[in-house]
Amino acid sequence: MRRWLATMLICAGALAWVAAHDAAAAGPTPERIVSKRIRILSEVRYRELEKEWRNYTEAHPSDPVGWTERAKAARYAGAPCDEYVGYAEKAVSLQPDNAEACATLGSYKSELHCPGQPANPSQAIRLLEHALTLDPRLDDPHYTLWVLLLSQGKTAQAAGHLRALLDAGAFPAPLVDVGYNMLVGAEPNAIILTNGD
């Protein structure tokens, strides 16, 4: 019995050492990329992060998180559309039920300035809605769906996504107040001209 127990302890220790060694060899997980609505980094930093996530995906080629983050970093670093869309597609192909991967690819599939992306937003809408089904706490899909559905004249559905953003506090209160104050005095069907967004 003692010999068996000693053997088990040695095996457990060896497995723990191997796991720790593998984790150290792989290096730390790079910094996650957040929307520029939340934090803007320099283009140089996004290029550094793209290299870090490239190294990570080379070490962990089956991790959809790595491919999703690499796609975001590449996009913000100014990479060509087909490059970062390809990384996002890889993430979704690895794990079709990864909410962040679906949200990222859905937002990229809605970018009409990207050559090769569909002019019809139905694929983007499906991916974004799927992402929200998987994780209703995500806010990025709501932003894109709001605009896509408005462009299709689906104002009630678009309003639902805007309402979800407002209810979640996604917009700073002063911004909402300024918007409200601009609109509250306008007549029905009025046209308001603004400088910028």
C-alpha positions as CSV (number, residue, x, y, z in Angstrom):
1,M,0.0,0.0,0.0
2,R,2.8,2.4,0.9
3,R,4.6,1.7,-2.4
4,W,1.4,2.3,-4.3
5,L,0.8,5.6,-2.4
6,A,4.4,6.7,-3.0
7,T,4.1,5.9,-6.7
8,M,0.9,7.9,-7.0
9,L,2.5,10.9,-5.2
10,I,5.5,10.8,-7.5
11,C,3.3,10.6,-10.6
12,A,1.1,13.5,-9.4
13,G,4.2,15.6,-8.7
14,A,5.6,14.8,-12.2
15,L,2.3,15.7,-13.8
16,A,2.2,19.0,-11.9
17,W,5.8,19.8,-13.0
18,V,5.0,19.1,-16.6
19,A,1.9,21.3,-16.5
20,A,3.8,24.1,-14.9
21,H,6.7,23.7,-17.4
22,D,4.3,23.8,-20.4
23,A,2.6,26.9,-19.1
24,A,5.9,28.7,-18.5
25,A,7.2,27.6,-22.0
26,A,4.0,28.9,-23.7
27,G,4.5,32.3,-22.0
28,P,1.9,34.6,-20.6
29,T,-1.3,35.3,-22.4
30,P,-1.0,38.6,-24.3
31,E,-3.1,41.6,-23.4
32,R,-6.7,41.3,-24.6
33,I,-8.0,43.8,-27.2
34,V,-11.0,45.9,-26.2
35,S,-13.1,48.0,-28.4
36,K,-11.8,51.5,-29.2
37,R,-15.0,52.8,-27.7
38,I,-13.5,51.7,-24.4
39,R,-9.8,52.3,-24.8
40,I,-7.6,53.4,-27.7
41,L,-4.0,52.3,-28.0
42,S,-1.4,53.6,-30.4
43,E,-1.0,51.9,-33.8
44,V,2.5,50.8,-32.7
45,R,1.0,49.1,-29.6
46,Y,-1.6,47.3,-31.7
47,R,1.2,46.1,-34.0
48,E,3.1,44.8,-30.9
49,L,-0.1,43.1,-29.7
50,E,-0.6,41.5,-33.2
51,K,2.9,40.0,-33.0
52,E,2.2,38.8,-29.4
53,W,-1.1,37.2,-30.5
54,R,0.6,35.7,-33.6
55,N,3.2,34.0,-31.4
56,Y,0.3,32.8,-29.1
57,T,-1.7,31.3,-32.0
58,E,1.5,29.6,-33.3
59,A,1.9,28.0,-29.9
60,H,-1.8,27.4,-29.4
61,P,-3.3,26.9,-33.0
62,S,-6.5,25.4,-31.8
63,D,-7.4,28.2,-29.3
64,P,-10.3,30.4,-30.8
65,V,-9.6,33.1,-28.2
66,G,-6.1,33.6,-29.6
67,W,-7.4,33.9,-33.2
68,T,-10.1,36.3,-32.2
69,E,-7.7,38.5,-30.3
70,R,-5.2,38.3,-33.2
71,A,-8.0,39.4,-35.6
72,K,-8.8,42.4,-33.4
73,A,-5.2,43.4,-33.0
74,A,-4.5,43.1,-36.7
75,R,-7.5,45.2,-37.6
76,Y,-6.6,48.0,-35.2
77,A,-2.9,47.8,-36.4
78,G,-4.1,48.5,-40.0
79,A,-3.7,45.1,-41.5
80,P,-5.6,44.3,-44.8
81,C,-9.2,43.2,-44.4
82,D,-8.7,39.8,-45.8
83,E,-6.0,39.2,-43.1
84,Y,-8.0,40.0,-40.0
85,V,-11.2,38.6,-41.4
86,G,-9.3,35.3,-42.0
87,Y,-8.2,35.2,-38.4
88,A,-11.8,35.8,-37.2
89,E,-13.0,33.1,-39.6
90,K,-10.4,30.7,-38.2
91,A,-11.7,31.4,-34.6
92,V,-15.3,30.6,-35.6
93,S,-14.3,27.5,-37.5
94,L,-12.5,26.2,-34.4
95,Q,-15.4,27.0,-32.1
96,P,-18.7,28.0,-33.7
97,D,-20.3,28.6,-30.3
98,N,-17.7,31.0,-29.1
99,A,-19.6,34.3,-28.5
100,E,-16.7,36.6,-28.8
101,A,-15.5,34.9,-32.0
102,C,-19.0,35.1,-33.6
103,A,-19.4,38.8,-32.5
104,T,-16.0,39.7,-34.0
105,L,-16.5,37.9,-37.3
106,G,-20.1,39.3,-37.5
107,S,-18.8,42.9,-37.1
108,Y,-16.2,42.3,-39.8
109,K,-18.7,40.8,-42.2
110,S,-20.7,44.0,-42.0
111,E,-17.7,46.2,-43.1
112,L,-18.6,47.0,-46.7
113,H,-15.3,48.8,-47.3
114,C,-13.6,45.4,-47.0
115,P,-13.1,43.7,-50.4
116,G,-14.7,40.3,-50.6
117,Q,-17.2,40.8,-47.8
118,P,-20.9,40.2,-48.7
119,A,-23.0,43.3,-49.7
120,N,-26.0,41.6,-48.0
121,P,-25.7,41.9,-44.2
122,S,-27.6,38.7,-43.5
123,Q,-24.5,36.7,-42.6
124,A,-23.3,39.4,-40.3
125,I,-26.7,39.7,-38.7
126,R,-26.9,35.9,-38.1
127,L,-23.4,35.8,-36.5
128,L,-24.1,38.8,-34.3
129,E,-27.5,37.5,-33.1
130,H,-25.9,34.1,-32.5
131,A,-23.2,35.8,-30.4
132,L,-25.9,37.5,-28.3
133,T,-27.7,34.2,-27.8
134,L,-24.5,32.7,-26.5
135,D,-23.6,35.7,-24.3
136,P,-26.4,38.3,-23.8
137,R,-23.9,40.5,-21.8
138,L,-22.0,41.4,-25.0
139,D,-22.6,45.0,-26.1
140,D,-20.6,45.2,-29.4
141,P,-23.1,43.1,-31.4
142,H,-25.9,45.5,-30.3
143,Y,-24.0,48.5,-31.8
144,T,-23.6,46.8,-35.2
145,L,-27.0,45.2,-35.3
146,W,-28.6,48.6,-34.5
147,V,-26.9,50.1,-37.6
148,L,-27.4,47.1,-39.9
149,L,-31.1,46.8,-39.0
150,L,-31.7,50.6,-39.5
151,S,-30.1,50.3,-42.9
152,Q,-32.6,47.7,-43.8
153,G,-35.5,49.7,-42.6
154,K,-36.2,47.4,-39.6
155,T,-36.6,50.3,-37.2
156,A,-38.4,48.3,-34.4
157,Q,-35.7,45.7,-34.3
158,A,-33.0,48.3,-34.4
159,A,-34.7,50.2,-31.6
160,G,-34.6,47.0,-29.5
161,H,-30.8,46.9,-29.8
162,L,-30.5,50.6,-29.0
163,R,-32.7,50.1,-26.0
164,A,-30.5,47.2,-24.8
165,L,-27.5,49.5,-25.0
166,L,-29.2,52.3,-23.1
167,D,-30.5,49.8,-20.4
168,A,-27.0,48.4,-20.0
169,G,-25.6,51.9,-19.5
170,A,-23.3,51.5,-22.6
171,F,-23.6,55.3,-23.3
172,P,-22.3,57.8,-20.8
173,A,-25.2,59.6,-19.2
174,P,-24.0,63.1,-20.3
175,L,-24.0,61.9,-23.9
176,V,-27.6,60.6,-23.6
177,D,-28.7,63.8,-22.0
178,V,-27.2,66.0,-24.8
179,G,-28.9,63.8,-27.4
180,Y,-32.2,63.9,-25.5
181,N,-32.0,67.7,-25.1
182,M,-31.3,68.1,-28.9
183,L,-34.2,65.9,-29.9
184,V,-36.9,66.8,-27.3
185,G,-37.7,70.2,-28.9
186,A,-37.7,69.0,-32.5
187,E,-41.0,68.7,-34.4
188,P,-42.0,65.3,-35.8
189,N,-40.0,64.5,-38.9
190,A,-37.6,67.3,-38.3
191,I,-34.1,67.1,-39.7
192,I,-31.2,67.9,-37.4
193,L,-27.8,68.8,-38.8
194,T,-24.8,67.9,-36.7
195,N,-21.1,68.4,-36.9
196,G,-19.6,64.8,-36.9
197,D,-21.4,61.8,-35.5
